[in-house]
Amino acid sequence: MTKTTRLLLTIFLVAFGSLMCLVGTGTSTEKIAEDEGSQVLERFLGNWETETQIRHTGPPVRQFNTAGKAVCNTTLGGTFYEFRSESVPPGESDLQVMTYDKSAQVYRQWVFSSDGYTHTADGTWNAETSTLLWKGKSGEASFVIEDHWLSPDRLEWTLRRTDARGNVLQTISGTGTRLSGRLSK
């Protein structure tokens, strides 16, 4: 093989390899959507102080306030976001697992509480209002959760749970204030 042939072969292999790398990187809108989905969920990363007001419509009508702490990290290779919260003093705790389903272009959430409560929800992001809106069902009840970002370090949220006839069963409102910067993935 001559020097010129080897040079041409080398150039061809480098060019072909580069082309295959570009094809395999997924620079399509699917990759862009995944990145945007991750950027939204990255807002949850870090250590948080929480305050919550819980109102049950009854009977009997009950209302109480709680304070707590929370931490959010990525897990399973950065695909899922694990948000763990605990009341202070300890007693109640929750685990939220969130991800972005790029094929359906929807956020997914699973919640597990120390009192046995669980739910799954689908979410949509509104960039104009900085709000992540979750909707789902738990048993016979439907719920809507609004996570509204006032700033990168301040989150206000509400949950409204209704029965099959649309009667309000419970409302919960809360705030989260980041205590430390976002954690790395």
ZAVEXMI-27403 format. One line per field, with one value per atom (N, C-alpha, C): residue number from 1; residue in one letter; atom name; x, y, z. Coordinates in steps of 0.2 Angstrom, whole numbers. Example, Ala and Ser with C-alpha at 12.3 -4.5 7.8 and 13.67 -1.06 7.14 Angstrom:
<nodes>
i: [1, 1, 1, 2, 2, 2];
aa: [a, a, a, s, s, s];
at: [N, CA, C, N, CA, C];
u: [66, 62, 66, 64, 68, 64];
v: [-28, -22, -16, -11, -5, 0];
w: [39, 39, 39, 35, 36, 39];
</nodes>
This chain:
<nodes>
i: [1, 1, 1, 2, 2, 2, 3, 3, 3, 4, 4, 4, 5, 5, 5, 6, 6, 6, 7, 7, 7, 8, 8, 8, 9, 9, 9, 10, 10, 10, 11, 11, 11, 12, 12, 12, 13, 13, 13, 14, 14, 14, 15, 15, 15, 16, 16, 16, 17, 17, 17, 18, 18, 18, 19, 19, 19, 20, 20, 20, 21, 21, 21, 22, 22, 22, 23, 23, 23, 24, 24, 24, 25, 25, 25, 26, 26, 26, 27, 27, 27, 28, 28, 28, 29, 29, 29, 30, 30, 30, 31, 31, 31, 32, 32, 32, 33, 33, 33, 34, 34, 34, 35, 35, 35, 36, 36, 36, 37, 37, 37, 38, 38, 38, 39, 39, 39, 40, 40, 40, 41, 41, 41, 42, 42, 42, 43, 43, 43, 44, 44, 44, 45, 45, 45, 46, 46, 46, 47, 47, 47, 48, 48, 48, 49, 49, 49, 50, 50, 50, 51, 51, 51, 52, 52, 52, 53, 53, 53, 54, 54, 54, 55, 55, 55, 56, 56, 56, 57, 57, 57, 58, 58, 58, 59, 59, 59, 60, 60, 60, 61, 61, 61, 62, 62, 62, 63, 63, 63, 64, 64, 64, 65, 65, 65, 66, 66, 66, 67, 67, 67, 68, 68, 68, 69, 69, 69, 70, 70, 70, 71, 71, 71, 72, 72, 72, 73, 73, 73, 74, 74, 74, 75, 75, 75, 76, 76, 76, 77, 77, 77, 78, 78, 78, 79, 79, 79, 80, 80, 80, 81, 81, 81, 82, 82, 82, 83, 83, 83, 84, 84, 84, 85, 85, 85, 86, 86, 86, 87, 87, 87, 88, 88, 88, 89, 89, 89, 90, 90, 90, 91, 91, 91, 92, 92, 92, 93, 93, 93, 94, 94, 94, 95, 95, 95, 96, 96, 96, 97, 97, 97, 98, 98, 98, 99, 99, 99, 100, 100, 100, 101, 101, 101, 102, 102, 102, 103, 103, 103, 104, 104, 104, 105, 105, 105, 106, 106, 106, 107, 107, 107, 108, 108, 108, 109, 109, 109, 110, 110, 110, 111, 111, 111, 112, 112, 112, 113, 113, 113, 114, 114, 114, 115, 115, 115, 116, 116, 116, 117, 117, 117, 118, 118, 118, 119, 119, 119, 120, 120, 120, 121, 121, 121, 122, 122, 122, 123, 123, 123, 124, 124, 124, 125, 125, 125, 126, 126, 126, 127, 127, 127, 128, 128, 128, 129, 129, 129, 130, 130, 130, 131, 131, 131, 132, 132, 132, 133, 133, 133, 134, 134, 134, 135, 135, 135, 136, 136, 136, 137, 137, 137, 138, 138, 138, 139, 139, 139, 140, 140, 140, 141, 141, 141, 142, 142, 142, 143, 143, 143, 144, 144, 144, 145, 145, 145, 146, 146, 146, 147, 147, 147, 148, 148, 148, 149, 149, 149, 150, 150, 150, 151, 151, 151, 152, 152, 152, 153, 153, 153, 154, 154, 154, 155, 155, 155, 156, 156, 156, 157, 157, 157, 158, 158, 158, 159, 159, 159, 160, 160, 160, 161, 161, 161, 162, 162, 162, 163, 163, 163, 164, 164, 164, 165, 165, 165, 166, 166, 166, 167, 167, 167, 168, 168, 168, 169, 169, 169, 170, 170, 170, 171, 171, 171, 172, 172, 172, 173, 173, 173, 174, 174, 174, 175, 175, 175, 176, 176, 176, 177, 177, 177, 178, 178, 178, 179, 179, 179, 180, 180, 180, 181, 181, 181, 182, 182, 182, 183, 183, 183, 184, 184, 184, 185, 185, 185];
aa: [m, m, m, t, t, t, k, k, k, t, t, t, t, t, t, r, r, r, l, l, l, l, l, l, l, l, l, t, t, t, i, i, i, f, f, f, l, l, l, v, v, v, a, a, a, f, f, f, g, g, g, s, s, s, l, l, l, m, m, m, c, c, c, l, l, l, v, v, v, g, g, g, t, t, t, g, g, g, t, t, t, s, s, s, t, t, t, e, e, e, k, k, k, i, i, i, a, a, a, e, e, e, d, d, d, e, e, e, g, g, g, s, s, s, q, q, q, v, v, v, l, l, l, e, e, e, r, r, r, f, f, f, l, l, l, g, g, g, n, n, n, w, w, w, e, e, e, t, t, t, e, e, e, t, t, t, q, q, q, i, i, i, r, r, r, h, h, h, t, t, t, g, g, g, p, p, p, p, p, p, v, v, v, r, r, r, q, q, q, f, f, f, n, n, n, t, t, t, a, a, a, g, g, g, k, k, k, a, a, a, v, v, v, c, c, c, n, n, n, t, t, t, t, t, t, l, l, l, g, g, g, g, g, g, t, t, t, f, f, f, y, y, y, e, e, e, f, f, f, r, r, r, s, s, s, e, e, e, s, s, s, v, v, v, p, p, p, p, p, p, g, g, g, e, e, e, s, s, s, d, d, d, l, l, l, q, q, q, v, v, v, m, m, m, t, t, t, y, y, y, d, d, d, k, k, k, s, s, s, a, a, a, q, q, q, v, v, v, y, y, y, r, r, r, q, q, q, w, w, w, v, v, v, f, f, f, s, s, s, s, s, s, d, d, d, g, g, g, y, y, y, t, t, t, h, h, h, t, t, t, a, a, a, d, d, d, g, g, g, t, t, t, w, w, w, n, n, n, a, a, a, e, e, e, t, t, t, s, s, s, t, t, t, l, l, l, l, l, l, w, w, w, k, k, k, g, g, g, k, k, k, s, s, s, g, g, g, e, e, e, a, a, a, s, s, s, f, f, f, v, v, v, i, i, i, e, e, e, d, d, d, h, h, h, w, w, w, l, l, l, s, s, s, p, p, p, d, d, d, r, r, r, l, l, l, e, e, e, w, w, w, t, t, t, l, l, l, r, r, r, r, r, r, t, t, t, d, d, d, a, a, a, r, r, r, g, g, g, n, n, n, v, v, v, l, l, l, q, q, q, t, t, t, i, i, i, s, s, s, g, g, g, t, t, t, g, g, g, t, t, t, r, r, r, l, l, l, s, s, s, g, g, g, r, r, r, l, l, l, s, s, s, k, k, k];
at: [N, CA, C, N, CA, C, N, CA, C, N, CA, C, N, CA, C, N, CA, C, N, CA, C, N, CA, C, N, CA, C, N, CA, C, N, CA, C, N, CA, C, N, CA, C, N, CA, C, N, CA, C, N, CA, C, N, CA, C, N, CA, C, N, CA, C, N, CA, C, N, CA, C, N, CA, C, N, CA, C, N, CA, C, N, CA, C, N, CA, C, N, CA, C, N, CA, C, N, CA, C, N, CA, C, N, CA, C, N, CA, C, N, CA, C, N, CA, C, N, CA, C, N, CA, C, N, CA, C, N, CA, C, N, CA, C, N, CA, C, N, CA, C, N, CA, C, N, CA, C, N, CA, C, N, CA, C, N, CA, C, N, CA, C, N, CA, C, N, CA, C, N, CA, C, N, CA, C, N, CA, C, N, CA, C, N, CA, C, N, CA, C, N, CA, C, N, CA, C, N, CA, C, N, CA, C, N, CA, C, N, CA, C, N, CA, C, N, CA, C, N, CA, C, N, CA, C, N, CA, C, N, CA, C, N, CA, C, N, CA, C, N, CA, C, N, CA, C, N, CA, C, N, CA, C, N, CA, C, N, CA, C, N, CA, C, N, CA, C, N, CA, C, N, CA, C, N, CA, C, N, CA, C, N, CA, C, N, CA, C, N, CA, C, N, CA, C, N, CA, C, N, CA, C, N, CA, C, N, CA, C, N, CA, C, N, CA, C, N, CA, C, N, CA, C, N, CA, C, N, CA, C, N, CA, C, N, CA, C, N, CA, C, N, CA, C, N, CA, C, N, CA, C, N, CA, C, N, CA, C, N, CA, C, N, CA, C, N, CA, C, N, CA, C, N, CA, C, N, CA, C, N, CA, C, N, CA, C, N, CA, C, N, CA, C, N, CA, C, N, CA, C, N, CA, C, N, CA, C, N, CA, C, N, CA, C, N, CA, C, N, CA, C, N, CA, C, N, CA, C, N, CA, C, N, CA, C, N, CA, C, N, CA, C, N, CA, C, N, CA, C, N, CA, C, N, CA, C, N, CA, C, N, CA, C, N, CA, C, N, CA, C, N, CA, C, N, CA, C, N, CA, C, N, CA, C, N, CA, C, N, CA, C, N, CA, C, N, CA, C, N, CA, C, N, CA, C, N, CA, C, N, CA, C, N, CA, C, N, CA, C, N, CA, C, N, CA, C, N, CA, C, N, CA, C, N, CA, C, N, CA, C, N, CA, C, N, CA, C, N, CA, C, N, CA, C, N, CA, C, N, CA, C, N, CA, C, N, CA, C, N, CA, C, N, CA, C, N, CA, C, N, CA, C, N, CA, C, N, CA, C, N, CA, C, N, CA, C, N, CA, C, N, CA, C, N, CA, C, N, CA, C, N, CA, C, N, CA, C, N, CA, C, N, CA, C, N, CA, C, N, CA, C, N, CA, C, N, CA, C, N, CA, C, N, CA, C];
u: [4, 0, 4, 3, 7, 5, 10, 9, 2, 1, -5, -11, -11, -17, -18, -13, -13, -16, -14, -16, -24, -26, -33, -37, -35, -38, -39, -34, -34, -39, -39, -44, -51, -52, -58, -61, -56, -58, -60, -56, -57, -64, -65, -71, -77, -77, -82, -83, -78, -79, -82, -80, -83, -90, -92, -99, -103, -100, -104, -105, -100, -101, -106, -106, -112, -119, -119, -126, -128, -123, -124, -125, -124, -125, -132, -136, -143, -144, -142, -142, -149, -154, -161, -165, -171, -175, -176, -176, -177, -171, -165, -160, -161, -163, -164, -170, -175, -181, -178, -174, -171, -167, -163, -159, -164, -169, -174, -177, -179, -182, -178, -172, -167, -166, -166, -165, -170, -176, -182, -181, -180, -179, -173, -168, -162, -163, -169, -171, -172, -173, -175, -168, -163, -157, -154, -152, -149, -153, -151, -154, -159, -164, -170, -173, -176, -180, -187, -192, -198, -203, -209, -214, -221, -225, -231, -237, -243, -249, -254, -257, -261, -268, -273, -280, -285, -288, -293, -299, -304, -311, -315, -313, -317, -322, -327, -327, -322, -319, -319, -314, -316, -311, -305, -299, -293, -288, -284, -278, -272, -266, -260, -254, -249, -243, -237, -233, -227, -221, -215, -209, -204, -200, -195, -189, -186, -180, -180, -177, -177, -170, -169, -163, -165, -162, -163, -157, -156, -150, -153, -148, -150, -148, -151, -150, -150, -148, -148, -145, -139, -136, -138, -142, -144, -151, -154, -160, -166, -165, -171, -168, -173, -172, -175, -172, -174, -175, -181, -182, -185, -181, -183, -184, -190, -192, -194, -192, -194, -196, -201, -203, -198, -198, -194, -199, -199, -195, -197, -193, -195, -201, -204, -211, -214, -214, -217, -211, -211, -206, -209, -207, -209, -203, -204, -200, -203, -201, -203, -197, -199, -195, -198, -193, -196, -191, -194, -190, -193, -190, -193, -193, -199, -200, -200, -194, -193, -197, -199, -203, -210, -213, -220, -219, -214, -213, -217, -216, -220, -215, -216, -213, -217, -213, -216, -214, -219, -218, -221, -217, -220, -219, -224, -223, -225, -221, -222, -221, -226, -226, -225, -222, -222, -228, -234, -240, -244, -240, -243, -246, -247, -249, -245, -247, -243, -247, -244, -247, -242, -245, -241, -244, -240, -243, -239, -242, -239, -238, -233, -232, -230, -232, -230, -227, -222, -218, -221, -222, -224, -218, -214, -208, -209, -215, -217, -219, -222, -224, -219, -214, -209, -213, -218, -222, -222, -221, -222, -229, -233, -240, -241, -242, -243, -250, -253, -259, -259, -264, -264, -270, -270, -276, -272, -276, -274, -280, -281, -288, -293, -298, -304, -303, -298, -297, -292, -293, -289, -285, -280, -276, -272, -271, -267, -262, -255, -250, -247, -246, -242, -236, -230, -223, -222, -222, -220, -214, -209, -203, -203, -202, -201, -194, -190, -182, -179, -173, -169, -169, -169, -169, -175, -181, -187, -193, -196, -202, -208, -214, -220, -224, -228, -232, -238, -243, -250, -252, -256, -259, -266, -271, -278, -280, -283, -286, -293, -297, -304, -307, -313, -316, -319, -322, -325, -330, -334, -339, -336, -329, -326, -326, -328, -328, -321, -318, -312, -311, -306, -305, -299, -294, -288, -285, -282, -277, -271, -266, -259, -255, -252, -248, -241, -236, -230, -225, -219, -213, -207, -202, -196, -191, -186, -180, -174, -170, -164, -159, -156, -151, -144, -143, -136, -137, -132, -132, -134, -136, -138, -132, -134, -129, -127, -121, -119, -123, -124, -127, -122];
v: [-6, 0, 6, 11, 17, 22, 27, 32, 36, 37, 41, 37, 30, 26, 26, 25, 25, 31, 37, 43, 44, 42, 43, 38, 32, 27, 30, 33, 36, 42, 46, 52, 49, 44, 41, 38, 34, 31, 36, 42, 47, 50, 52, 55, 51, 44, 40, 39, 38, 38, 44, 50, 56, 56, 54, 54, 50, 44, 39, 42, 45, 48, 53, 57, 63, 59, 54, 51, 48, 45, 42, 46, 53, 57, 59, 58, 60, 67, 71, 78, 80, 76, 77, 81, 83, 86, 82, 75, 71, 72, 73, 75, 82, 86, 93, 93, 89, 88, 85, 80, 77, 82, 86, 91, 96, 98, 103, 100, 93, 90, 89, 88, 88, 94, 100, 106, 108, 106, 108, 104, 97, 93, 95, 98, 100, 105, 109, 114, 112, 105, 102, 100, 100, 97, 102, 99, 102, 101, 105, 104, 109, 107, 112, 112, 118, 119, 120, 116, 116, 118, 121, 123, 121, 118, 115, 117, 118, 119, 114, 110, 104, 105, 105, 106, 101, 97, 92, 95, 93, 96, 92, 86, 83, 78, 76, 78, 74, 76, 83, 88, 94, 98, 99, 98, 99, 103, 106, 110, 110, 109, 109, 111, 114, 116, 111, 110, 107, 110, 109, 111, 105, 106, 100, 102, 96, 97, 92, 93, 89, 89, 84, 84, 80, 83, 80, 79, 73, 70, 67, 66, 61, 54, 49, 42, 39, 32, 28, 31, 34, 37, 44, 47, 54, 54, 48, 47, 50, 48, 50, 55, 58, 63, 61, 60, 57, 63, 65, 70, 67, 67, 65, 70, 70, 75, 72, 76, 73, 79, 78, 83, 84, 90, 91, 94, 90, 84, 78, 73, 68, 64, 62, 58, 56, 61, 60, 61, 56, 57, 55, 58, 56, 55, 51, 50, 51, 56, 58, 55, 52, 50, 53, 57, 61, 59, 60, 59, 62, 63, 66, 60, 58, 53, 57, 56, 60, 57, 51, 48, 51, 52, 54, 62, 65, 72, 74, 70, 72, 70, 74, 72, 66, 62, 57, 58, 56, 57, 51, 48, 43, 46, 45, 48, 42, 41, 36, 40, 39, 43, 37, 39, 35, 33, 37, 35, 30, 28, 23, 26, 32, 36, 35, 34, 33, 37, 39, 41, 41, 42, 43, 49, 53, 59, 60, 63, 66, 73, 76, 83, 87, 93, 97, 104, 106, 112, 118, 124, 130, 135, 136, 140, 147, 150, 157, 158, 153, 154, 151, 147, 143, 139, 135, 131, 124, 119, 112, 109, 107, 105, 98, 95, 87, 86, 80, 78, 70, 68, 61, 59, 52, 49, 45, 45, 40, 37, 31, 28, 31, 33, 37, 44, 47, 54, 56, 62, 65, 71, 73, 78, 82, 88, 93, 96, 96, 99, 104, 110, 115, 117, 115, 118, 124, 130, 136, 139, 140, 143, 150, 153, 161, 163, 159, 160, 154, 153, 147, 143, 147, 145, 145, 146, 147, 144, 139, 135, 136, 137, 137, 132, 128, 123, 122, 119, 118, 111, 108, 101, 102, 100, 100, 93, 90, 83, 83, 80, 80, 73, 72, 66, 66, 60, 59, 64, 67, 72, 79, 80, 86, 90, 87, 90, 90, 95, 96, 92, 87, 83, 86, 89, 91, 96, 101, 106, 106, 106, 107, 112, 117, 122, 122, 124, 123, 128, 129, 132, 128, 129, 126, 131, 132, 137, 133, 134, 130, 132, 128, 129, 129, 125, 125, 124, 126, 126, 119, 119, 113, 108, 102, 96, 94, 92, 89, 83, 82, 75, 70];
w: [0, 0, 0, -4, -5, 1, 1, 6, 5, -1, -3, -1, -3, -2, 6, 10, 17, 20, 17, 20, 18, 12, 10, 14, 16, 20, 27, 29, 36, 36, 31, 31, 31, 27, 26, 33, 36, 42, 48, 48, 53, 51, 45, 43, 44, 43, 44, 51, 55, 62, 65, 63, 65, 64, 58, 56, 60, 62, 66, 73, 75, 82, 82, 77, 76, 76, 72, 71, 78, 82, 88, 94, 93, 99, 101, 96, 97, 98, 93, 93, 91, 91, 88, 93, 92, 96, 103, 102, 108, 113, 111, 115, 119, 115, 117, 122, 121, 126, 132, 132, 138, 142, 139, 142, 146, 142, 145, 151, 151, 156, 162, 161, 166, 170, 166, 168, 173, 172, 176, 183, 182, 188, 192, 189, 193, 198, 197, 202, 209, 209, 216, 219, 216, 219, 225, 230, 236, 242, 248, 254, 255, 258, 259, 266, 268, 274, 271, 275, 272, 278, 275, 280, 276, 279, 276, 281, 277, 281, 277, 282, 279, 282, 277, 279, 276, 281, 279, 280, 275, 276, 281, 283, 288, 285, 289, 296, 300, 305, 307, 303, 303, 299, 304, 300, 304, 300, 304, 300, 305, 302, 306, 302, 305, 302, 304, 299, 300, 297, 300, 297, 296, 292, 290, 287, 284, 280, 275, 269, 263, 260, 256, 252, 245, 240, 233, 230, 227, 224, 218, 213, 207, 209, 206, 207, 201, 201, 195, 189, 189, 184, 182, 186, 184, 181, 180, 176, 181, 187, 192, 197, 200, 205, 211, 217, 223, 228, 230, 235, 241, 247, 253, 258, 261, 266, 273, 278, 285, 289, 293, 298, 304, 306, 312, 318, 324, 325, 321, 320, 316, 318, 313, 314, 307, 302, 296, 291, 286, 280, 274, 268, 262, 257, 252, 246, 240, 236, 229, 225, 219, 214, 208, 204, 198, 192, 186, 180, 175, 169, 163, 158, 156, 151, 144, 141, 134, 129, 129, 123, 124, 130, 130, 132, 132, 134, 140, 145, 151, 157, 163, 169, 173, 176, 180, 187, 192, 199, 203, 208, 212, 219, 223, 230, 235, 240, 245, 252, 257, 263, 269, 274, 280, 283, 281, 284, 279, 274, 269, 263, 263, 257, 251, 245, 239, 233, 228, 222, 216, 210, 204, 201, 197, 194, 187, 183, 177, 177, 175, 175, 169, 169, 163, 166, 162, 164, 160, 164, 160, 162, 157, 158, 159, 156, 157, 165, 168, 175, 180, 177, 181, 186, 183, 187, 184, 188, 186, 189, 185, 186, 186, 192, 192, 193, 190, 190, 191, 195, 196, 200, 202, 206, 211, 217, 222, 225, 224, 226, 222, 226, 222, 222, 224, 224, 218, 216, 211, 214, 211, 214, 209, 211, 207, 211, 209, 213, 209, 211, 208, 211, 208, 211, 207, 211, 208, 210, 206, 208, 208, 214, 214, 213, 214, 213, 212, 210, 210, 217, 223, 229, 233, 230, 234, 229, 233, 229, 234, 231, 234, 230, 234, 231, 234, 231, 233, 230, 235, 233, 234, 229, 231, 229, 234, 233, 233, 228, 227, 226, 228, 227, 220, 219, 212, 210, 215, 213, 213, 214, 214, 220, 226, 232, 235, 238, 240, 247, 247, 253, 257, 254, 257, 253, 256, 253, 257, 254, 257, 253, 257, 254, 258, 254, 257, 254, 257, 254, 255, 251, 252, 250, 255, 254, 254, 249, 248, 253, 257, 262, 259, 254, 251, 243, 240, 232, 229, 223, 220, 220, 221, 221, 214, 213, 207, 205, 199, 197, 198];
</nodes>
